Amino acid sequence: MKLRHDMLTHGVYVVCAQHEGQRRGLAVAWATQVGTDRILICVGKQSATRELILASQSFGLSVLTREQIDVARIFGRQSSHRTDKFAAIGTHTAVTSSPLLDDCAAAIDCKVVAVYDHGSQKLIVGQIVAAEHLKEVYEPLIYREEDY
């Protein structure tokens, strides 16, 4: 039996990477903490952002708030090959050169420490090298398939 998307709740995050002057990002609902200093993300093998994560060996994870569904749609519905998703989005960096969104709940900068193939997905584990709590109080954006 397959698990339906609405059976578990998932937060919505924006994962970004930068390498050799290119920056890309995508919205993901499959990200989780796997220890006090590690984050696991799941990214499709066809993703343009995945290519930059692997090339740069780093990624930024920005935690979205309930008010940021438009940001999630920008990063979730469009291809980085065809659109500059960052055109109207403020970003900054921490330790790595990975973009982190300015107006999010929290921003986590990671160096890649492991990559696993899993069907049509890559499971990427990052070691947290910097983290910022940007909003003290917020409601997280929860993934609902009908929003995307």
C-alpha positions in Angstrom: 0.0 0.0 0.0 1.2 3.5 -0.8 1.1 6.2 1.7 -1.1 9.1 0.5 0.4 12.6 0.8 -2.4 13.7 3.2 -1.7 11.0 5.7 1.3 12.7 7.3 2.0 16.4 7.7 5.1 18.0 6.3 6.4 21.5 6.5 7.4 23.3 3.4 11.0 24.5 2.9 13.0 26.1 0.2 16.3 24.4 -0.6 18.9 26.5 -2.4 22.4 26.1 -3.8 25.0 28.2 -5.6 28.0 27.1 -7.7 30.1 28.9 -10.2 27.8 32.0 -10.5 24.6 30.0 -10.8 22.0 29.8 -8.0 18.9 27.6 -7.9 16.3 26.7 -5.5 13.2 24.4 -5.1 10.4 23.9 -2.6 10.5 20.6 -0.7 8.2 19.0 1.8 10.6 16.2 2.6 13.2 17.6 5.0 13.9 16.5 8.5 16.4 16.7 11.3 18.5 13.5 11.8 20.4 14.4 14.9 21.4 17.7 16.5 23.7 18.7 13.7 22.3 17.0 10.5 19.5 17.7 8.1 18.1 15.2 5.5 16.5 16.4 2.3 14.9 14.5 -0.5 15.4 15.9 -4.0 14.3 14.5 -7.4 17.2 13.2 -9.5 16.0 15.5 -12.4 16.2 18.6 -10.3 18.4 21.5 -11.5 19.0 22.5 -7.9 20.2 19.0 -7.1 23.0 19.4 -9.7 24.2 22.5 -7.9 23.9 20.9 -4.4 26.2 18.1 -5.6 28.6 20.4 -7.4 28.9 22.8 -4.5 28.6 20.2 -1.8 26.4 22.5 0.2 22.8 23.7 0.5 20.7 26.2 2.4 17.3 25.3 3.9 14.8 28.1 4.6 11.8 27.3 6.7 8.6 28.9 5.3 5.8 30.4 7.3 2.1 30.0 6.6 2.1 33.5 5.0 4.7 32.4 2.4 2.6 30.1 0.2 3.4 32.4 -2.8 7.1 31.9 -2.2 6.6 28.1 -2.0 4.7 28.3 -5.3 7.5 30.2 -7.0 10.1 27.7 -5.9 7.7 24.7 -6.3 6.0 25.2 -9.7 8.7 26.7 -11.9 11.9 25.3 -13.3 15.2 27.0 -12.5 16.2 26.3 -16.1 13.5 28.7 -17.3 12.9 31.2 -14.5 14.9 33.3 -12.1 13.1 32.3 -8.9 15.2 34.8 -6.9 14.1 37.9 -8.9 11.8 39.2 -6.2 13.3 37.3 -3.2 15.8 38.7 -0.8 18.6 36.3 0.1 21.8 36.2 2.2 24.5 33.7 2.9 26.2 32.3 6.0 29.2 29.9 5.9 28.7 28.4 2.5 27.7 30.3 -0.6 24.2 28.7 -0.5 21.4 31.3 -0.7 19.2 31.6 2.4 15.9 33.5 2.2 15.8 36.7 4.2 12.1 36.7 5.1 11.6 33.1 6.5 11.1 31.6 9.9 14.6 30.0 10.1 17.6 29.5 7.8 20.0 26.6 8.0 23.3 26.4 6.1 24.6 22.8 5.5 27.6 21.1 4.0 26.8 17.8 2.2 28.1 14.7 4.1 26.3 11.9 2.4 24.2 11.2 -0.7 22.0 8.1 -1.3 20.0 7.0 -4.3 16.4 6.1 -3.6 14.4 5.4 -6.7 13.8 8.7 -8.5 15.1 10.7 -5.5 18.4 11.6 -4.0 18.5 11.6 -0.2 21.1 14.2 0.8 22.4 14.6 4.4 23.9 17.9 5.3 25.9 18.9 8.4 24.6 22.1 9.8 27.4 24.7 9.8 25.2 27.8 10.6 21.6 28.3 11.7 19.5 31.4 12.2 16.1 31.8 14.0 14.6 34.7 12.1 11.1 34.8 13.5 10.4 34.2 17.2 6.7 33.4 16.6 5.3 31.9 13.4 3.0 29.2 12.0 4.8 26.8 9.7 3.6 26.3 6.1 2.2 22.8 5.9 2.3 20.9 2.6 -1.0 20.2 0.9 -0.9 18.7 -2.5 -3.8 20.8 -3.9 -1.7 24.0 -3.2 0.8 22.9 -5.8 
